[in-house]
Amino acid sequence: MSINEEIIAVEEEIRKTPYNKATSFHIGRLKAKLARLRDEVTKKASSKSGGEGYSVRKSGDATVTLVGFPSVGKSTLLNKLTGAHSEVGAYEFTTLDVIPGVLEYKNATIQILDVPGLVKGAASGRGRGKEVIAVVRNCDLVLFLLDVFQPQHYQVLTQELYDAGIRLNQKHPDVVIKKQDRGGVTISSTIELDMPDELIKTILGEYKIHNAHVLIRENINMDQLIDVIMGNRVYVPAVVVANKVDMADEYTLGKCREEFPDATYISADKEKNLAEVRDVIYDALDFIRIYLKPQGGPADMEEPLIVRKGITVGDICDRLHRDFRRKFRYALVWGTSAKHPGQRAGLDHVMHDKDLLTLIIAK
Ligand SMILES: Nc1nc2c(ncn2[C@@H]2O[C@H](COP(=O)(O)OP(=O)(O)OP(=O)(O)O)[C@@H](O)[C@H]2O)c(=O)[nH]1
């Protein structure tokens, strides 16, 4: 049996097994096996491609990947948003390589990548899918572009990315596994868990983890536990945009809206609602503005530094100059992240939107 056949067999068995307390251990083992098999396939696929770079170098403040089936209008949207010259064709697979475009919006420079259509089987290395996956793994936001006539594509696309270890609109589970040399598995949790300890131990056992401290701070399911054990998952935000509304009748549009009430409905070709797409991208990227204030002088309120939410003083040092972290003495912070105006802060201090920052760097 090939790995892909094995995967199908295990998936089938999971689907067929009714979930209850008695079968949960069996299912847990199957899921662990499935995750391992999928990982093997992904690794094989990437080693076959010689590991050579398909990736486009990241530039700007954030990178967005357009993901969609062939001919849904990705090249058209990219061109309209950024003025890049991605070839637009009325046939499938016009995008043969990654085409980067740059969207300048509200002081942010956002790189948008149009990648070859993701087709079923991408995670297993079919078509050019594995290259798309490599790009998606490294981006900051996935923009699913759907054809309003074919919303069912969404399911295929998200499943494809899921199988390749990409988790959309999810946070890394709040679980820490510390492997030990002996002492068995000890589990501590700060909340009540649906999964019994024995099941957690069974799943860990599938990965030959027999001695470990496990700290769990949220009510996770089996899949999330496996994600933590595998350790190579990426967590990426995603938004949905439905295209070609100019051709859609009320019924088609209504059906799509029912399924995707939060999607943005556009016509890339007729430039309808493109401003909304820019806002959706900007908001989903969670940008914040930091105003740099030279010591003793006024802050530069004209050109804030555009960074992502969660950024620390240390990260900002790295961005400004390669020596700043090493020569850093302390920072002064004004704004909502500061306990009081002009609070002294260290490298780990997390900045908020519209904070003012002074860096004191040794000469
Ligand atoms: N009616 C209509 N047609 C559109 C719209 N956007 C794109 N198209 C057309 O759809 C076809 C495919 O568009 P592309 O932008 O090449 O699609 P793509 O997703 O980049 O396709 P691949 O490169 O094959 O992955 C072209 O004929 C476009 O003119 C739209 O909003 N409305």
The ligand as a MOL file (V3000), in Angstrom:
LIG
                    3D

  0  0  0     0  0            999 V3000
M  V30 BEGIN CTAB
M  V30 COUNTS 32 34 0 0 0
M  V30 BEGIN ATOM
M  V30 1 N -17.3740 38.7800 -15.1550 0
M  V30 2 C -16.2410 38.8250 -14.4780 0
M  V30 3 N -15.1500 38.2070 -14.9580 0
M  V30 4 C -14.0020 38.2790 -14.2340 0
M  V30 5 C -13.9370 38.9800 -13.0100 0
M  V30 6 N -12.6920 38.8670 -12.5490 0
M  V30 7 C -12.0030 38.1270 -13.4380 0
M  V30 8 N -12.7920 37.7710 -14.4820 0
M  V30 9 C -12.4070 36.9820 -15.6650 0
M  V30 10 O -12.1180 35.6400 -15.2970 0
M  V30 11 C -11.0840 35.0970 -16.1180 0
M  V30 12 C -9.9600 34.5590 -15.2490 0
M  V30 13 O -9.3340 35.6280 -14.5620 0
M  V30 14 P -7.8600 35.5360 -13.9920 0
M  V30 15 O -7.6390 36.8090 -13.2470 0
M  V30 16 O -6.8810 35.1530 -15.0500 0
M  V30 17 O -8.0180 34.3200 -12.9950 0
M  V30 18 P -6.9210 33.5600 -12.1060 0
M  V30 19 O -7.6210 33.1650 -10.8760 0
M  V30 20 O -5.7100 34.3980 -11.9460 0
M  V30 21 O -6.6210 32.2840 -12.9660 0
M  V30 22 P -5.3270 31.3170 -12.9660 0
M  V30 23 O -4.1830 32.1840 -13.3270 0
M  V30 24 O -5.6750 30.3370 -14.0100 0
M  V30 25 O -5.1930 30.7310 -11.6120 0
M  V30 26 C -10.6440 36.2470 -17.0390 0
M  V30 27 O -11.3100 36.0900 -18.2710 0
M  V30 28 C -11.1460 37.4940 -16.3160 0
M  V30 29 O -11.3880 38.5510 -17.1880 0
M  V30 30 C -15.1360 39.6400 -12.5390 0
M  V30 31 O -15.1730 40.2690 -11.4940 0
M  V30 32 N -16.2340 39.5130 -13.3120 0
M  V30 END ATOM
M  V30 BEGIN BOND
M  V30 1 1 1 2
M  V30 2 2 2 3
M  V30 3 1 2 32
M  V30 4 1 3 4
M  V30 5 2 4 5
M  V30 6 1 4 8
M  V30 7 1 5 6
M  V30 8 1 5 30
M  V30 9 2 6 7
M  V30 10 1 7 8
M  V30 11 1 8 9
M  V30 12 1 9 10
M  V30 13 1 9 28
M  V30 14 1 10 11
M  V30 15 1 11 12
M  V30 16 1 11 26
M  V30 17 1 12 13
M  V30 18 1 13 14
M  V30 19 2 14 15
M  V30 20 1 14 16
M  V30 21 1 14 17
M  V30 22 1 17 18
M  V30 23 2 18 19
M  V30 24 1 18 20
M  V30 25 1 18 21
M  V30 26 1 21 22
M  V30 27 2 22 23
M  V30 28 1 22 24
M  V30 29 1 22 25
M  V30 30 1 26 27
M  V30 31 1 26 28
M  V30 32 1 28 29
M  V30 33 2 30 31
M  V30 34 1 30 32
M  V30 END BOND
M  V30 END CTAB
M  END
